[in-house]
Amino acid sequence: MAKSQSSISIVMPCLNEAENLDALLPKLKEAQPKAEILVVNDGSTDRSVEVCQQHGISVVSHPTSLGSGAAIKTGARNATSLWTQTANTHLQISNGYSTN
Protein backbone atom coordinates (compact mmCIF):
# COMPACT_ATOMS: atom_id res chain seq x y z
CA MET A 1 0.00 0.00 0.00
CA ALA A 2 1.37 3.43 -0.95
CA LYS A 3 2.15 5.66 2.00
CA SER A 4 0.69 9.15 2.28
CA GLN A 5 2.99 11.83 3.67
CA SER A 6 0.20 14.17 4.79
CA SER A 7 -0.43 12.83 8.30
CA ILE A 8 0.24 10.21 10.92
CA SER A 9 -1.50 6.88 11.38
CA ILE A 10 -2.54 5.99 14.92
CA VAL A 11 -2.72 2.20 15.23
CA MET A 12 -4.75 0.84 18.13
CA PRO A 13 -4.81 -2.90 18.90
CA CYS A 14 -8.19 -3.85 20.32
CA LEU A 15 -9.65 -6.87 22.11
CA ASN A 16 -13.15 -6.37 23.51
CA GLU A 17 -12.79 -2.63 24.08
CA ALA A 18 -16.19 -1.35 22.87
CA GLU A 19 -16.87 0.75 25.97
CA ASN A 20 -13.41 2.33 25.98
CA LEU A 21 -13.49 2.98 22.24
CA ASP A 22 -16.88 4.66 22.45
CA ALA A 23 -15.48 7.16 24.95
CA LEU A 24 -12.03 7.54 23.37
CA LEU A 25 -12.61 7.81 19.62
CA PRO A 26 -14.51 11.13 19.54
CA LYS A 27 -11.84 12.75 21.73
CA LEU A 28 -9.00 11.30 19.68
CA LYS A 29 -10.58 12.48 16.43
CA GLU A 30 -10.96 15.96 17.90
CA ALA A 31 -7.40 16.04 19.23
CA GLN A 32 -5.85 14.66 16.02
CA PRO A 33 -8.23 15.61 13.17
CA LYS A 34 -5.65 15.01 10.41
CA ALA A 35 -4.54 11.59 11.65
CA GLU A 36 -5.61 8.28 10.23
CA ILE A 37 -6.99 6.23 13.12
CA LEU A 38 -6.78 2.50 12.49
CA VAL A 39 -8.16 0.00 15.01
CA VAL A 40 -6.94 -3.57 14.72
CA ASN A 41 -9.65 -5.84 16.06
CA ASP A 42 -7.81 -8.82 17.55
CA GLY A 43 -10.73 -11.24 17.63
CA SER A 44 -13.16 -9.18 19.75
CA THR A 45 -16.49 -10.74 20.63
CA ASP A 46 -18.13 -7.51 21.82
CA ARG A 47 -19.31 -4.48 19.81
CA SER A 48 -15.80 -3.07 19.21
CA VAL A 49 -16.07 -3.20 15.40
CA GLU A 50 -19.57 -1.66 15.45
CA VAL A 51 -18.41 1.18 17.70
CA CYS A 52 -15.50 1.97 15.38
CA GLN A 53 -17.79 1.97 12.36
CA GLN A 54 -20.25 4.28 14.14
CA HIS A 55 -17.39 6.75 14.66
CA GLY A 56 -16.10 6.45 11.09
CA ILE A 57 -12.90 4.67 12.12
CA SER A 58 -11.08 2.19 9.88
CA VAL A 59 -10.92 -1.37 11.23
CA VAL A 60 -8.81 -4.36 10.24
CA SER A 61 -9.85 -7.61 11.92
CA HIS A 62 -8.13 -10.82 12.93
CA PRO A 63 -10.56 -13.78 12.98
CA THR A 64 -9.15 -14.85 16.36
CA SER A 65 -6.85 -13.24 18.91
CA LEU A 66 -3.24 -13.31 17.73
CA GLY A 67 -1.92 -11.01 20.46
CA SER A 68 -0.98 -7.36 20.73
CA GLY A 69 2.28 -7.74 18.80
CA ALA A 70 0.55 -9.28 15.80
CA ALA A 71 -2.14 -6.59 15.95
CA ILE A 72 0.51 -3.85 15.91
CA LYS A 73 2.21 -5.47 12.89
CA THR A 74 -1.12 -5.76 11.09
CA GLY A 75 -1.81 -2.10 11.81
CA ALA A 76 1.60 -1.00 10.55
CA ARG A 77 1.11 -2.98 7.34
CA ASN A 78 -2.31 -1.41 6.75
CA ALA A 79 -1.54 2.16 7.78
CA THR A 80 -1.52 4.65 4.92
CA SER A 81 0.65 7.40 6.42
CA LEU A 82 4.41 7.67 6.36
CA TRP A 83 4.52 7.85 10.18
CA THR A 84 2.82 5.39 12.53
CA GLN A 85 2.12 5.70 16.25
CA THR A 86 0.66 2.91 18.35
CA ALA A 87 -1.77 3.71 21.15
CA ASN A 88 -3.56 1.69 23.79
CA THR A 89 -7.35 1.65 23.71
CA HIS A 90 -7.26 2.53 27.42
CA LEU A 91 -5.75 5.90 26.46
CA GLN A 92 -7.40 8.88 28.10
CA ILE A 93 -7.34 12.38 26.65
CA SER A 94 -7.92 15.17 29.12
CA ASN A 95 -9.90 18.30 28.28
CA GLY A 96 -6.69 20.33 28.37
CA TYR A 97 -4.95 18.27 25.69
CA SER A 98 -3.37 20.36 22.97
CA THR A 99 -2.05 19.31 19.58
CA ASN A 100 0.17 22.41 19.32
Beta strands, then each sheet from edge to edge (+ up, - down):
strand 1: 4-14
strand 2: 36-42
strand 3: 58-62
strand 4: 81-86
sheet 1: 3+ 2+ 1+ 4+
end
